[in-house]
């Protein structure tokens, strides 16, 4: 009888613990979801072409007073920035003063205008300044995608040999300008 009572008590204890299993599973699931909400993952898409040669491309001009852009314009011993932008892009407007500062510091900058029109790009340059030596017209984002760029603005540092050295995702911030200028000088 004592053994039966002990066994019954053990079964009852197990039943009590089994009642808490769904609650424990729910609490664990809640903790996992909450941690993702409070600490979201970095969803920045990085180009796989960093440390690789610039892919071959040739883009016509988007505005009458600027030449178009081709991969052959890079790799002649001078490091350059390649800025992917659009006139309709609000962060591109915020980035414009930093690009003008880089130009004033002697940093050569070329650009690819994506999904844009000549008049809109001309208006953008008139309103926010023109830091670009050349601007290529990428109407369907073909070159943008071949660079591994997923949005605008993005800026690539191309070294003097025509290799992509660095990618800056998003608009360049004022505190990045000096570092970018130094990186361009080092990439000659």
C-alpha positions in Angstrom: 0.0 0.0 0.0 2.8 2.4 0.8 4.3 1.7 -2.6 1.0 2.4 -4.3 0.6 5.6 -2.4 4.1 6.7 -3.3 3.4 5.9 -7.0 0.1 7.8 -7.0 1.9 10.8 -5.4 4.6 10.6 -8.1 2.0 10.5 -10.8 0.1 13.5 -9.3 3.4 15.4 -9.0 4.1 14.7 -12.7 0.6 15.9 -13.7 1.2 19.2 -11.9 4.5 19.7 -13.8 2.9 18.8 -17.1 0.3 21.6 -16.5 3.2 24.1 -16.6 4.8 22.8 -19.8 2.5 24.8 -22.2 3.1 27.9 -20.1 6.8 27.4 -20.2 6.7 26.9 -24.0 4.7 30.1 -24.4 7.1 32.1 -22.2 10.0 30.8 -24.2 8.3 31.8 -27.5 7.4 35.2 -26.1 11.1 35.8 -25.0 12.4 35.0 -28.5 9.9 37.3 -30.2 10.4 40.1 -27.7 14.2 39.9 -28.1 13.8 40.3 -31.9 11.6 43.3 -31.4 13.9 45.1 -29.0 17.1 44.2 -30.9 16.2 44.0 -34.6 18.7 42.4 -37.0 20.9 44.5 -39.3 19.1 44.3 -42.6 21.7 46.3 -44.6 22.5 44.7 -47.9 26.2 44.7 -48.6 27.8 44.3 -52.0 29.7 41.2 -52.7 31.9 43.1 -55.0 33.9 44.9 -52.3 37.6 44.0 -53.0 36.7 43.1 -56.6 37.0 44.9 -59.9 34.2 47.3 -60.9 31.9 45.4 -63.3 31.9 46.5 -66.9 29.2 49.0 -67.8 28.6 52.0 -70.1 25.8 54.6 -69.3 24.8 57.5 -71.4 24.5 61.0 -70.1 21.4 62.0 -68.1 22.0 65.8 -68.4 23.3 67.7 -71.4 26.3 69.4 -69.7 27.7 66.2 -68.1 29.3 63.2 -69.8 27.9 59.8 -69.2 29.8 57.2 -67.2 31.6 53.9 -68.0 33.6 51.4 -66.0 36.5 52.4 -68.3 36.5 55.9 -66.6 38.0 54.3 -63.5 41.3 52.6 -62.8 43.7 55.1 -64.2 45.7 55.7 -61.0 43.2 58.0 -59.3 40.8 56.8 -56.6 37.2 58.1 -57.1 33.9 57.9 -55.4 30.9 56.5 -57.3 27.6 57.8 -55.9 24.4 56.0 -56.7 21.5 58.6 -56.3 18.2 59.8 -57.5 16.6 63.2 -57.7 13.4 61.8 -55.9 15.5 60.4 -53.0 15.1 62.3 -49.8 18.3 60.9 -48.1 20.1 61.9 -51.3 19.1 65.5 -50.7 20.4 65.2 -47.1 23.7 63.8 -48.4 24.3 66.6 -50.9 26.1 69.0 -48.5 28.6 66.2 -47.6 29.3 65.4 -51.2 29.9 69.1 -51.9 32.4 69.2 -48.9 34.2 66.2 -50.3 34.4 67.9 -53.7 35.8 71.0 -52.1 38.4 68.8 -50.4 39.5 67.6 -53.9 37.8 64.2 -53.9 36.7 63.3 -57.4 33.1 62.0 -57.5 31.1 60.4 -60.3 27.5 59.3 -60.1 24.8 57.0 -61.4 21.3 58.4 -61.5 18.8 55.6 -61.2 15.2 55.5 -62.5 15.4 59.3 -63.2 14.9 61.9 -65.9 17.2 64.6 -67.2 15.1 67.5 -66.1 14.6 66.1 -62.6 18.4 65.5 -62.2 19.1 69.1 -63.5 16.7 70.5 -60.9 18.3 68.4 -58.2 21.8 69.6 -59.1 20.6 73.2 -59.3 18.9 73.1 -55.9 21.5 71.0 -53.9 24.8 71.6 -55.8 26.7 69.6 -58.3 29.7 67.6 -57.0 29.9 65.2 -60.0 32.4 65.1 -62.8 30.2 62.5 -64.8 26.7 61.2 -64.3 25.5 58.0 -66.0 21.8 57.4 -66.7 20.7 54.0 -65.3 17.0 54.0 -66.3 16.2 50.5 -65.1 18.8 50.1 -62.3 20.8 47.5 -64.2 24.2 48.9 -63.3 23.0 49.6 -59.8 22.1 46.0 -59.2 25.3 44.7 -60.9 27.2 46.7 -58.3 25.3 45.0 -55.5 23.6 48.3 -54.5 20.1 47.8 -53.1 19.0 51.4 -52.6 19.8 55.0 -52.8 22.0 56.7 -51.8 25.0 54.4 -51.8 28.6 55.4 -52.4 31.4 53.2 -53.6 35.1 54.0 -53.2 36.9 52.8 -56.3 40.7 52.7 -56.0 43.3 53.7 -58.7 43.2 50.2 -60.2 39.4 50.1 -60.7 38.6 47.9 -57.7 35.8 48.6 -55.3 37.5 49.2 -52.0 34.6 50.2 -49.8 30.8 50.7 -49.8 29.0 53.4 -47.8 25.3 52.4 -47.5 22.9 55.2 -46.9 23.5 58.9 -46.9 27.0 60.1 -45.9 26.9 61.8 -42.6 28.9 65.0 -41.7 31.1 63.1 -39.3 32.1 60.7 -42.1 33.5 63.2 -44.5 37.1 63.5 -43.2 37.4 59.7 -43.0 36.1 59.2 -46.5 38.5 61.9 -47.8 41.4 60.1 -46.1 40.2 56.7 -47.5 40.1 58.1 -51.0 43.7 59.5 -50.6 44.9 56.1 -49.3 43.3 54.2 -52.2 45.3 55.9 -54.9 
